[in-house]
């Protein structure tokens, strides 16, 4: 008997819910999932899905814009290269000019020593050595583009000459009668002006008054 009662209880448990009994409510997640599955269109087999709309690109305008940028960049680089070359040349020029200016006093001392050295006797050998050294200086200056400024007998030019004295002479007024220190020009730039004496013309004799 007990076995039959247990089987009857199992049958009653498996039967569907009768009218009037409460059905457990659906959760909000279940309802949203059901609505989504109903609204979603079913793509047929072999039919491609619509791609997202993309803005149209004007490739002609884009190419022209990139070309203009390239041209401007090339022009900027060319200007930069020229500026760098110009600055490098200016720096090299300043260094060379300073070096040449520092060598000029050495040249002056040799030239001054040669002027007062005897031309005969034992000192003649030393004179020849000094002359060779001076000629070496002048040759090196010539290779570097340094040239002496013409002075004696030339017209006075304030761009290249510096007058330290005006003297009476037979030369016309404004003529250089003596060079005290040689000047030099380097690449159209005056390294040092020549120190000169300038003629002020023949002297005017004083008027003599007659004896009374």
KAGIHU-V400539 format. One record per residue. RES is the residue in three letters. OMEGA is omega in whole degrees, 0 to 359 (* if undefined). BURIAL is I if it has 16 or more other ideal C-beta (glycine too) atoms within 10 Angstrom, else O. D_FIRST is the distance of its C-alpha to the first C-alpha in whole Angstrom. Layout:
res=(RES	RES)
omega=(OMEGA	OMEGA)
burial=(BURIAL	BURIAL)
d_first=(D_FIRST	D_FIRST)
This chain:
res=(UNK	UNK	UNK	UNK	UNK	UNK	UNK	UNK	UNK	UNK	UNK	UNK	UNK	UNK	UNK	UNK	UNK	UNK	UNK	UNK	UNK	UNK	UNK	UNK	UNK	UNK	UNK	UNK	UNK	UNK	UNK	UNK	UNK	UNK	UNK	UNK	UNK	UNK	UNK	UNK	UNK	UNK	UNK	UNK	UNK	UNK	UNK	UNK	UNK	UNK	UNK	UNK	UNK	UNK	UNK	UNK	UNK	UNK	UNK	UNK	UNK	UNK	UNK	UNK	UNK	UNK	UNK	UNK	UNK	UNK	UNK	UNK	UNK	UNK	UNK	UNK	UNK	UNK	UNK	UNK	UNK	UNK	UNK	UNK	UNK	UNK	UNK	UNK	UNK	UNK	UNK	UNK	UNK	UNK	UNK	UNK	UNK	UNK	UNK	UNK	UNK	UNK	UNK	UNK	UNK	UNK	UNK	UNK	UNK	UNK	UNK	UNK	UNK	UNK	UNK	UNK	UNK	UNK	UNK	UNK	UNK	UNK	UNK	UNK	UNK	UNK	UNK	UNK	UNK	UNK	UNK	UNK	UNK	UNK	UNK	UNK	UNK	UNK	UNK	UNK	UNK	UNK	UNK	UNK	UNK	UNK	UNK	UNK	UNK	UNK	UNK	UNK	UNK	UNK	UNK	UNK	UNK	UNK	UNK	UNK	UNK	UNK	UNK	UNK	UNK	UNK	UNK	UNK	UNK	UNK	UNK	UNK	UNK	UNK	UNK	UNK	UNK	UNK	UNK	UNK	UNK	UNK	UNK	UNK	UNK	UNK	UNK	UNK	UNK	UNK	UNK	UNK	UNK	UNK	UNK	UNK	UNK	UNK	UNK	UNK	UNK	UNK	UNK	UNK	UNK	UNK	UNK	UNK	UNK	UNK	UNK	UNK)
omega=(182	180	180	180	179	180	178	178	179	180	180	181	184	181	179	183	179	178	178	179	184	178	181	183	177	177	180	180	179	181	180	180	180	180	179	181	179	183	185	179	181	180	178	183	180	180	182	177	182	178	179	183	179	179	180	181	176	186	179	179	179	180	178	179	179	178	177	177	179	180	179	179	178	178	178	180	179	177	178	180	179	180	179	179	180	179	178	179	179	179	178	178	179	179	180	180	179	179	180	178	179	180	183	178	177	177	179	181	178	180	179	178	180	182	185	179	179	181	181	178	183	182	181	179	179	179	179	179	178	178	179	179	178	178	176	176	182	179	177	177	181	179	180	180	179	180	177	177	178	185	188	179	181	175	180	179	183	177	185	185	175	183	177	181	172	186	174	180	177	181	177	180	181	178	178	182	181	177	180	178	185	176	184	177	178	178	179	178	182	175	180	178	178	174	189	168	186	180	174	177	178	179	179	181	181	178	178	180	181	178	177	*)
burial=(O	O	O	O	O	O	O	O	O	O	O	O	O	O	O	O	O	O	O	O	O	O	O	O	O	O	O	O	O	O	O	O	O	O	O	O	O	O	O	O	O	O	O	O	O	O	O	O	O	O	O	O	O	O	O	O	O	O	O	O	O	O	O	O	O	O	O	O	O	O	O	O	O	O	O	O	O	O	O	O	O	O	O	O	O	O	O	O	O	O	O	O	O	O	O	O	O	O	O	I	O	O	I	I	O	O	I	O	O	I	I	O	O	O	O	O	O	O	O	O	O	O	O	O	O	O	I	O	O	O	O	O	I	O	O	O	I	O	O	O	I	O	O	O	O	I	O	O	I	I	I	O	O	I	O	I	O	O	O	I	I	O	O	O	O	O	O	O	I	O	I	O	O	O	I	I	I	I	I	O	I	I	I	I	I	I	O	O	O	O	I	I	I	I	I	I	I	I	I	I	O	O	O	O	O	O	O	O	O	O	O	O)
d_first=(0	4	5	5	6	9	10	11	13	15	16	17	19	21	22	26	27	27	31	32	30	33	34	35	39	41	43	47	47	45	47	50	49	48	51	53	52	52	56	57	59	58	60	61	61	65	66	68	67	70	71	72	76	79	82	85	87	91	92	96	96	94	96	99	98	97	101	102	100	102	105	105	104	106	109	108	108	111	113	111	112	116	116	115	118	120	119	119	123	124	122	124	127	127	127	129	132	131	132	135	136	136	138	141	142	142	144	147	148	148	150	152	153	154	157	158	158	162	162	164	164	161	159	159	157	154	155	154	151	150	151	149	146	147	147	144	142	144	142	139	139	140	137	135	137	139	143	146	147	151	153	156	159	156	155	153	150	148	145	146	148	149	152	153	157	160	163	166	167	169	165	164	162	158	159	157	160	158	155	154	150	148	146	143	140	137	135	137	136	139	138	142	145	148	150	154	157	158	162	163	166	170	171	173	177	178	180	184	186	189	192	194)
